[in-house]
Amino acid sequence: GKILQVVMGSSAYSFTTSSASYVDVEQSSGVAWETAITPSATSSKILLSFNPSVTMLQSGASAARGTIKVLEKIGAGAYDDPSAGAVELLTMVGGYDYGASGVQIRLRPVWEFLSSTNTTDECKYKIQVETSGGTSATINGGELSTVILLEVGA
């Protein structure tokens, strides 16, 4: 296939949460970080590549844990797993300190996935995060994080 178009989204907004259920990562206060592409043919596929900066932190405790995942929305539909359940695009993050004085974990996961959208409607992508046990998650933290969407022609 040939690359028909490229869309890049980026954010350096420091989004922090301690939510125990999934919440949208924001690119500014109250605004979800979403990046969209509109395929030119139903036979096209979308190659997505997310590269967020992630920090999980818990002071004065022994564990810091959380999960981050990628979601896709086609047209007016709802956000869902772009892999249709074959392989969920998520990363589980966790660490343990036997001294119970605090834990900080930093990583920069890269998700790459070829999605068969079968549409010429707009396709949007975003990431969500959840934490457990009082862990605080910071996405971007002032560092530039990116998403790159490529339309791949048949």
Disulfide bonds with the S-S distance in Angstrom:
none
